[in-house]
């Protein structure tokens, strides 16, 4: 009610109380102003789903009550078909606050689906149908843990491509049955006579395929396409496909159209001219940066960008968030939650949670619409993130799990305060003792004394251990980074799983890699230690091997240990 109306009511009350009256009409009330409605902007978005409630993509929470959801295999999908880690294309409206909106359509396509050829757990790479997939601590895993993967497992990959044409996986799902194979990559070795081309070395026979979004006559080397074929249509390195779909960015935009995009920087010319997901990006003096500045922009840096198109069709970035690699990790029970500051504390270490943090509940509660407000003191969580320029621990991934009283807690971070066979990691003091296993800079098992001779402040280290009477005791400590000062060696550590393709007198061919053995190599068959002679008498083509050692620039592996798994 307006001040004027209030004064009129007071005057009338005074007159009535004095016995007086008024014959004139009361002053009309001033109508209450109608609150202005928030404005919204139509926006197209490509990004990773980081949570639900309704759907979080690129830091915006989109309502999905009236959203049309489709997937590659289902035009009538729903929000329940979407999962954290999926890369989606979304069209909708973003509100003036920049953090909420309404999604009109959401579409999901996986980039790759097929049987795993091999995996390197140290290099963080998987080979599927000849395609190289990168993964890291931020990759969402569905239905498996990495160490349990075996050659032949069917995997579905969602992600985006880096400047080298490699597919970075934002999500990996293990399928329970053989399904249709799908591959997205750039065409090479096009042969229009025999109707074949290659995708990263895999021969594609398109003689009986249908074409989507273009015609066969438009096929050309360098085009990015996605092909589909039945599992049974793969034979001797040739896949006969039923569909070829053009995946080049051919978006039409008007000046002023808004666009949100996420991915790796490619086609880098300068910090003010590059591409992300095939879209030309420019910046100006008004571009705002988060977790870095323009000097951090270079090929293969992962970014999230919000901007609008100019008259030349380039996306002028208004905001750029630079995505950092995970350099800290911690597991444990939550000791404190601050909803106002959006922080949680585990083992005395405070992490900041924001609307870009990947959130997933893998506990028995299994909350799909899971956020900070759903957590409670004592909940067991795994946090991964990085330290920003202000020294804050920024969580890029948080997962709630069931606590296993016998489980080992894992820490990963940069070392400080090395003293008396102990050190600090992620703000936690780690102690070692006679029961601790140590892995040195070259991947070998070493003594406590040798490990601490190699250990230096700021080295990246992973620790598995237990909290005993408020003291974190390490059961295993591993130096994660390579010794960059060792110029005499071009070899890198590898933890490789693959299938035997050939057995020679003193070497193996495993998933395309020649494998040599050192004189001190150790051998196991089904978890049992065996001699070299026993191993060579047993190993055969199609056996699955787990190999630890080094790999050179030509892909030759020198094994320090080999385990045969029947």
C-alpha positions in Angstrom: 0.0 0.0 0.0 1.3 3.5 -0.9 2.2 6.2 1.7 -0.6 8.3 0.3 -3.2 5.6 1.1 -1.8 5.1 4.6 -2.2 8.8 5.4 -5.8 8.8 4.1 -6.7 5.9 6.4 -5.1 7.6 9.4 -7.0 10.9 8.8 -10.3 9.0 8.5 -9.6 7.2 11.7 -8.9 10.5 13.5 -12.2 12.0 12.3 -14.3 9.0 13.3 -12.7 9.0 16.7 -13.7 12.7 17.2 -17.3 12.2 16.1 -16.8 14.0 12.9 -17.6 12.8 9.4 -16.7 13.6 5.9 -19.0 14.0 3.0 -16.3 14.1 0.4 -15.2 10.9 -1.4 -12.0 9.3 0.1 -8.9 9.9 -1.9 -8.3 7.1 -4.4 -5.6 4.6 -3.5 -2.6 4.5 -5.7 -2.4 1.0 -7.2 0.6 -1.1 -6.1 3.1 -1.3 -8.9 3.4 -4.7 -10.6 6.8 -6.2 -10.1 8.9 -6.2 -13.2 9.4 -9.6 -14.7 12.9 -10.9 -15.0 14.3 -10.8 -18.6 15.7 -13.8 -20.3 18.0 -14.4 -23.3 17.6 -17.1 -25.9 20.9 -19.1 -25.7 22.3 -22.2 -27.4 24.6 -24.3 -25.1 27.1 -27.1 -25.6 28.5 -28.5 -22.4 28.8 -31.2 -19.7 25.9 -32.0 -17.4 27.3 -31.4 -13.9 24.2 -32.1 -11.8 20.4 -32.3 -11.6 17.8 -30.2 -10.1 16.7 -29.7 -12.9 19.8 -29.9 -15.2 23.1 -28.0 -14.6 25.1 -27.2 -17.8 28.0 -24.7 -18.0 27.1 -23.2 -14.6 23.4 -22.6 -15.4 20.5 -24.5 -13.7 17.9 -25.1 -16.4 14.3 -26.1 -15.6 13.1 -29.0 -17.6 9.4 -29.3 -16.9 8.5 -28.6 -20.5 11.8 -29.7 -22.2 11.9 -32.0 -25.2 14.7 -34.5 -24.6 16.2 -36.6 -27.3 19.1 -39.0 -27.7 20.8 -40.5 -30.7 18.6 -43.7 -30.2 15.5 -42.2 -28.6 13.5 -39.2 -29.9 11.1 -39.6 -27.0 13.7 -39.6 -24.2 13.2 -37.8 -20.8 15.5 -36.2 -18.3 16.0 -39.5 -16.6 17.9 -40.7 -19.7 20.5 -38.0 -19.0 23.5 -38.5 -16.7 26.2 -36.5 -15.0 29.2 -36.2 -17.4 27.2 -36.3 -20.7 28.0 -33.7 -23.3 24.7 -32.3 -24.5 23.4 -29.6 -26.9 20.8 -27.5 -25.2 18.6 -24.6 -26.5 16.7 -22.5 -24.1 16.5 -19.2 -22.2 18.9 -17.9 -19.6 17.6 -15.5 -17.0 19.1 -12.1 -16.2 21.0 -13.6 -13.2 23.0 -15.8 -15.6 22.7 -18.9 -13.4 19.1 -20.0 -14.0 17.0 -20.6 -17.1 14.6 -22.8 -18.9 15.6 -25.5 -21.4 13.5 -25.9 -24.5 15.4 -28.9 -26.0 18.3 -31.1 -24.9 20.0 -33.6 -27.2 22.6 -36.2 -26.4 24.9 -38.1 -28.8 27.8 -40.3 -27.6 31.0 -39.8 -29.5 32.2 -43.5 -29.4 30.9 -46.9 -28.5 32.8 -50.2 -29.0 35.0 -52.8 -27.5 38.2 -51.7 -25.6 41.4 -52.8 -27.3 43.7 -51.7 -24.4 44.1 -49.4 -21.5 47.1 -47.6 -20.0 46.3 -46.7 -16.4 49.5 -44.5 -16.0 49.1 -42.6 -19.3 45.3 -42.3 -18.7 44.5 -43.6 -22.2 42.1 -46.1 -23.6 42.1 -47.5 -27.2 38.7 -48.4 -28.7 38.5 -49.4 -32.4 41.8 -47.7 -33.0 40.6 -44.4 -31.5 42.6 -42.9 -28.6 40.5 -41.8 -25.6 41.9 -39.6 -22.8 40.5 -39.7 -19.3 41.4 -38.1 -15.9 40.1 -37.6 -12.4 37.1 -35.6 -13.6 35.9 -38.3 -16.0 32.5 -39.7 -14.7 32.6 -43.5 -14.6 29.4 -45.6 -14.8 29.1 -49.2 -13.8 32.8 -49.9 -13.3 36.2 -48.9 -11.8 39.1 -48.3 -14.1 41.4 -51.0 -12.7 38.7 -53.7 -13.4 38.4 -52.9 -17.2 39.5 -55.7 -19.5 40.1 -55.8 -23.3 36.8 -56.6 -25.0 34.7 -54.6 -22.6 32.1 -52.5 -24.4 32.4 -48.8 -23.5 30.3 -45.8 -24.4 32.2 -42.5 -24.4 30.9 -39.0 -24.2 33.3 -36.1 -24.5 35.0 -33.7 -26.9 38.1 -33.5 -29.1 41.3 -31.8 -28.3 43.7 -30.0 -30.8 45.4 -33.3 -31.6 42.2 -35.0 -32.6 42.1 -37.2 -29.4 38.8 -37.7 -27.7 38.7 -36.6 -24.0 36.1 -38.5 -22.1 33.9 -36.6 -19.8 31.9 -39.8 -19.1 32.6 -43.5 -19.7 29.8 -46.1 -19.3 30.4 -49.8 -19.4 27.8 -51.7 -21.4 26.6 -55.1 -20.5 26.1 -56.5 -24.0 27.4 -56.1 -27.5 25.6 -53.2 -29.1 25.8 -51.1 -32.3 29.2 -49.6 -32.8 29.6 -45.8 -33.1 32.7 -43.8 -34.0 33.2 -40.0 -34.5 36.4 -38.8 -36.0 37.9 -37.0 -39.1 38.0 -38.8 -42.5 41.4 -39.7 -44.0 42.3 -41.9 -47.0 38.9 -41.4 -48.8 38.6 -43.9 -51.6 35.4 -43.1 -53.6 36.0 -46.1 -56.0 36.0 -48.8 -53.3 33.7 -46.6 -51.1 36.0 -46.7 -48.0 37.7 -44.2 -45.8 39.7 -44.3 -42.5 38.9 -43.0 -39.0 42.2 -43.0 -37.1 43.4 -46.1 -38.9 40.1 -48.1 -38.8 38.8 -48.8 -42.3 35.2 -47.8 -42.9 33.2 -49.4 -45.7 30.3 -47.1 -46.5 29.1 -48.9 -49.6 25.7 -49.7 -48.0 25.4 -46.7 -45.7 22.7 -44.0 -45.6 23.9 -40.4 -45.2 22.6 -37.8 -42.8 23.0 -34.0 -43.0 24.9 -34.4 -46.3 25.1 -36.6 -49.4 27.7 -39.2 -50.4 29.0 -37.0 -53.2 30.1 -34.4 -50.5 32.4 -36.8 -48.7 35.9 -35.3 -48.3 39.1 -35.9 -46.3 39.2 -33.8 -43.1 35.4 -33.9 -42.5 34.3 -34.9 -39.0 31.7 -37.6 -39.3 30.1 -40.2 -37.1 29.4 -43.7 -38.3 27.3 -46.5 -37.1 27.6 -50.2 -37.7 26.6 -53.5 -36.2 29.1 -55.4 -34.0 28.9 -58.3 -36.4 29.9 -56.0 -39.2 33.5 -55.5 -37.9 35.9 -58.0 -39.4 39.7 -57.9 -39.9 40.0 -54.2 -39.2 37.1 -53.2 -41.5 33.8 -51.9 -40.3 30.8 -52.0 -42.7 28.6 -49.1 -41.5 24.9 -48.5 -42.0 25.0 -44.7 -41.4 27.4 -41.8 -42.0 26.4 -38.5 -40.3 28.2 -35.2 -40.8 29.3 -33.6 -37.5 30.9 -30.4 -38.8 29.7 -27.2 -37.1 27.4 -25.5 -39.6 25.5 -23.2 -37.2 23.7 -20.1 -38.5 23.8 -17.1 -36.2 22.7 -13.6 -36.3 24.7 -10.7 -34.8 23.9 -10.6 -31.0 22.9 -14.3 -30.7 24.1 -15.8 -27.4 26.2 -19.0 -27.2 27.7 -21.0 -24.4 30.4 -23.5 -25.3 32.8 -25.8 -23.5 35.8 -27.7 -24.7 39.5 -27.6 -25.7 41.1 -24.7 -27.5 42.0 -25.7 -31.1 43.1 -23.8 -34.2 45.0 -21.5 -31.8 46.5 -18.4 -33.6 46.7 -16.1 -30.6 45.0 -15.5 -27.2 42.4 -13.4 -29.1 41.8 -15.8 -32.0 41.1 -19.5 -31.6 38.4 -22.1 -31.8 36.4 -24.2 -29.3 34.2 -27.0 -30.5 34.6 -25.6 -34.0 33.4 -22.1 -33.1 35.7 -19.2 -33.8 36.3 -17.3 -30.6 37.6 -13.7 -30.1 38.1 -11.7 -26.9 38.4 -8.0 -26.2 39.3 -5.7 -23.2 35.9 -6.4 -21.6 36.2 -10.2 -21.5 36.1 -11.4 -17.9 38.3 -14.3 -16.8 37.8 -16.9 -14.0 40.8 -18.8 -12.6 43.3 -17.3 -15.0 43.8 -14.6 -17.7 44.4 -14.3 -21.4 48.0 -15.5 -21.0 46.7 -18.9 -20.0 44.9 -19.4 -23.4 46.7 -21.8 -25.7 46.1 -25.0 -27.6 44.5 -27.9 -25.6 43.6 -25.7 -22.7 40.1 -26.6 -21.6 37.6 -23.6 -21.2 34.0 -22.7 -20.7 32.9 -19.6 -22.7 29.8 -17.4 -22.6 29.5 -14.8 -25.3 27.5 -13.4 -28.3 28.2 -13.5 -32.0 29.4 -10.4 -33.9 28.6 -9.4 -37.4 31.5 -11.5 -38.8 30.1 -14.7 -37.2 32.8 -15.0 -34.5 31.8 -15.5 -30.9 32.9 -12.5 -28.8 33.6 -14.0 -25.3 32.1 -12.1 -22.4 33.2 -14.6 -19.8 35.9 -17.3 -20.0 36.4 -19.9 -17.2 39.7 -21.7 -17.5 39.4 -25.3 -16.4 42.4 -26.6 -14.4 43.7 -30.1 -14.1 43.0 -31.9 -10.8 45.9 -31.5 -8.5 44.3 -32.4 -5.2 42.0 -35.1 -4.1 40.7 -36.2 -0.7 38.2 -38.7 0.8 36.6 -38.8 4.2 33.7 -37.9 6.4 32.3 -34.3 6.3 33.3 -32.4 9.4 31.6 -29.1 8.6 29.2 -27.6 6.0 28.7 -23.9 5.4 25.7 -23.3 3.1 26.2 -19.6 3.0 29.8 -19.8 1.8 29.1 -23.1 -0.1 32.0 -25.0 1.5 32.5 -28.4 3.0 35.4 -29.5 5.3 37.0 -33.0 5.2 40.0 -34.0 7.3 40.3 -30.3 8.3 40.5 -29.2 4.6 37.9 -26.8 3.3 36.6 -27.0 -0.3 34.5 -24.5 -2.1 31.5 -26.0 -4.0 30.0 -24.0 -6.9 27.5 -24.4 -9.7 30.2 -25.8 -12.0 31.1 -28.7 -9.6 30.2 -32.2 -10.8 27.9 -33.6 -8.2 26.8 -37.2 -7.9 25.4 -39.4 -5.1 26.6 -43.0 -5.3 25.6 -43.8 -1.7 22.6 -45.9 -0.8 20.5 -42.7 -0.7 21.1 -42.3 -4.5 19.7 -38.8 -4.7 19.4 -37.7 -8.3 18.7 -34.1 -7.5 21.8 -33.9 -5.3 23.4 -30.7 -4.1 25.2 -29.2 -1.1 21.9 -28.9 0.9 21.5 -32.7 0.7 24.7 -33.3 2.6 25.1 -33.9 6.4 27.9 -34.0 8.9 29.4 -37.5 8.8 28.6 -38.2 5.1 31.5 -39.9 3.4 32.6 -38.0 0.2 35.3 -37.9 -2.4 36.4 -34.4 -3.5 38.7 -33.5 -6.4 39.8 -30.1 -7.5 42.5 -27.5 -7.7 44.0 -24.7 -5.7 43.2 -21.2 -7.2 45.5 -18.2 -7.2 44.1 -17.1 -3.8 44.9 -20.4 -2.2 41.3 -21.7 -2.1 40.6 -25.3 -2.7 38.0 -25.4 -5.6 36.0 -28.6 -5.9 35.5 -29.6 -9.5 34.0 -33.0 -8.6 32.2 -34.2 -5.4 30.8 -37.7 -5.0 29.0 -39.1 -1.9 29.6 -42.7 -1.2 28.9 -45.4 1.4 31.7 -45.5 4.0 33.6 -48.7 4.3 35.2 -48.9 7.7 38.0 -51.0 6.2 38.5 -48.9 3.1 41.6 -47.0 2.4 41.4 -43.2 2.2 43.1 -41.6 -0.8 44.8 -38.3 -0.9 46.5 -36.6 -3.9 48.2 -33.2 -4.0 51.5 -31.4 -4.0 53.9 -32.1 -1.2 55.1 -29.7 1.4 56.7 -29.7 4.9 58.9 -32.8 4.4 60.3 -33.9 7.7 61.2 -37.1 9.6 59.6 -39.5 7.1 56.4 -37.4 7.0 55.0 -34.6 4.8 52.0 -32.5 4.3 49.5 -33.1 1.5 46.3 -31.2 0.8 46.8 -29.7 4.3 46.9 -33.1 5.9 50.0 -34.4 7.7 50.9 -37.8 6.4 53.1 -40.2 8.4 54.9 -43.3 7.1 56.2 -46.3 8.9 57.7 -49.7 8.4 54.4 -51.0 6.9 54.2 -48.3 4.2 54.9 -49.3 0.6 56.8 -46.7 -1.5 56.9 -46.2 -5.2 59.6 -43.9 -6.5 60.0 -41.5 -9.5 60.6 -44.3 -12.0 57.7 -46.5 -10.8 59.9 -49.0 -8.9 59.3 -50.1 -5.4 61.9 -48.4 -3.1 62.7 -48.2 0.5 61.5 -45.5 2.8 65.0 -43.9 2.8 65.3 -43.8 -1.0 61.7 -42.5 -1.4 62.4 -39.5 0.9 65.7 -38.9 -0.9 63.7 -38.5 -4.2 60.8 -36.6 -2.7 60.8 -32.8 -3.1 58.3 -30.1 -2.2 55.7 -29.4 -4.9 55.9 -33.0 -6.3 52.5 -34.5 -7.1 52.0 -37.5 -4.8 49.2 -40.0 -4.3 48.7 -41.6 -0.9 46.5 -44.5 0.3 46.1 -44.8 4.0 44.0 -44.7 7.1 43.1 -42.2 9.7 44.2 -43.7 13.1 43.6 -41.7 16.3 43.5 -38.5 14.2 46.8 -39.3 12.5 46.9 -40.1 8.8 49.1 -43.2 8.4 50.2 -44.0 4.8 49.9 -47.6 3.6 51.1 -46.8 0.1 52.8 -43.7 -1.3 53.4 -43.0 -5.0 55.2 -40.2 -6.7 52.9 -39.3 -9.6 55.0 -37.0 -11.7 58.0 -37.8 -14.0 61.5 -36.5 -13.4 61.6 -33.7 -16.0 65.3 -33.2 -15.4 66.3 -36.6 -16.6 67.2 -35.8 -20.2 68.9 -39.1 -20.9 65.6 -41.0 -21.0 62.7 -40.7 -23.4 60.7 -43.5 -21.8 57.6 -43.1 -19.8 56.0 -45.3 -17.2 53.1 -47.5 -18.3 50.4 -49.7 -16.7 49.1 -51.4 -19.7 46.3 -54.0 -20.3 46.0 -55.6 -23.7 45.5 -58.8 -25.7 48.4 -61.0 -26.9 48.5 -60.9 -30.8 51.8 -62.8 -31.2 54.3 -64.7 -29.1 58.0 -64.6 -30.2 61.1 -66.2 -28.7 61.8 -63.4 -26.3 59.1 -60.8 -26.9 55.3 -60.3 -27.3 53.0 -58.3 -29.5 50.2 -57.0 -27.2 47.4 -54.8 -28.7 49.8 -53.4 -31.3 52.7 -52.9 -28.9 56.0 -54.8 -29.0 56.7 -56.0 -25.4 60.2 -56.7 -24.3 61.2 -58.1 -20.9 64.0 -57.0 -18.6 66.3 -59.5 -16.9 64.6 -58.7 -13.6 61.1 -58.9 -14.9 58.5 -60.5 -12.6 55.8 -62.8 -13.8 52.4 -63.9 -12.5 49.6 -66.2 -13.7 46.2 -65.6 -12.1 47.8 -63.9 -9.1 50.4 -66.6 -8.6 54.1 -65.8 -8.9 55.8 -68.0 -11.6 59.2 -68.2 -13.2 60.1 -66.7 -16.6 60.3 -70.2 -18.0 56.8 -71.1 -16.7 55.3 -67.9 -18.1 56.7 -68.4 -21.6 55.4 -71.9 -21.7 51.9 -70.8 -20.8 51.3 -67.5 -22.6 49.4 -67.7 -25.8 47.6 -65.6 -28.5 44.4 -64.0 -27.2 45.6 -64.1 -23.6 45.0 -60.9 -21.6 48.0 -59.4 -20.0 48.6 -56.6 -17.4 52.0 -55.1 -17.9 53.9 -52.6 -15.8 57.1 -51.0 -17.2 58.2 -48.2 -19.5 57.1 -47.3 -23.0 59.3 -45.4 -25.5 58.4 -42.9 -28.2 57.9 -45.8 -30.7 55.4 -47.5 -28.5 57.8 -50.3 -27.4 57.2 -51.5 -23.9 59.9 -52.8 -21.6 58.1 -54.8 -19.0 59.1 -54.9 -15.3 56.2 -57.2 -14.4 53.7 -59.1 -16.5 50.5 -60.8 -15.2 48.5 -63.2 -17.2 44.7 -63.2 -16.4 42.7 -66.2 -17.5 
